[in-house]
């Protein structure tokens, strides 16, 4: 099986994958997807926001910061509550790691 690797709208080509042991289309597609994902430049962004509902990892999200708006995949999600025992107040926040393509 020979797999032609194309990115974006098809104008950025990667190295073709030629492997005589790949005989199934589903396996070949998975191999091509893996090759594309491995070659794309990525950056992980740490983000904090007010308490939000649970978001599963692997989900695509649109992020609006003060500088830009972009889409990325959530790779980490945590909720934290900071408790001020003196003033009897609490401050819930959510923390995320978002993987975005450069």
N, C-alpha and C positions, 0 to 999 in steps of 0.2 A: 504494500500500500504506500502511496506517496501522498503527503499532505502539504498543501501550499498554505503558508502562514501569511495572513494579511491582517493589518490593524486598522482601526478607525474606519474610514469610508473606503478602504481598499487600496489606497495609494501608498501605504507604507508596508513594504514587504519584508518578511523575516526569512530566515533560512528554511528551505523546504525540509521536511522530515521524510526520509526514505528508510523504511524498515520492513523487510520481508515477513517478519513475524506478526505485524499488525494486519489482521484479516477481518476484523469486525468494525463496522462503521462507528458504533458507539465508543469503542475503545480508541479508535483513531481520532474522533472528535475530542475526546477527553485529553488525549496526548497533545493535540494542537492547541487546545485551550490552556493547558499547562505551559506550553512553550511561549504563548503570547503573554500570559501572566508573569512568567519568570523574567521576561525581557523588558517589561514596562517599568519606567522609573516611578517609584512610589515614595510618599512622605507620610509619616504618621503625625497627626496633629492632636495635641492634648486640648480638651475643651472642658470648661466648667459652665454650668448654667443653674438657674433656680431649679428646685425640685421638679422633675418631670416624671411621667409614667414610665414604667419599665420598657426598654427597647432591646430586642434580641440582637445578639451579635450576628454579623453577616448581612444585616439589613442595610439597604442604601438609604442615605439621608441627605437632605439639602440643608446646608449650613449657611447662615447669614451672620457674618461677623461685621465689625465696624469698617473693615477694609474691603471685603469682597463677599460674594456668594458663590458657593461651590457645592458639588456633590461628592460624597465619599461613602465608604463602607465602614460601619461601626464594628470595631474589633474588641472593644472593652466598654463595659457599662457598670457603674457603681453609684450607689446612693449613700450619702454621708449626712449625719446629723451632728452638728456641733452644739453642745449644751453649755449655756452660761448659767452655772448654779447660783451665782451671786445675784444676778438680776432675774433669774427664773425665766430665761428666754431660750429659744432654740432656733437654729438656722439650718434648715435642710437644703442640700445641694445635690446635684447630679454631676458626675465626672464621666467623660467619654474619651476614648481614643478613636480617631477617625482616620482611616487610610485613604488617601486621595492620590489620584494619578497626576503626575507632573506633566 
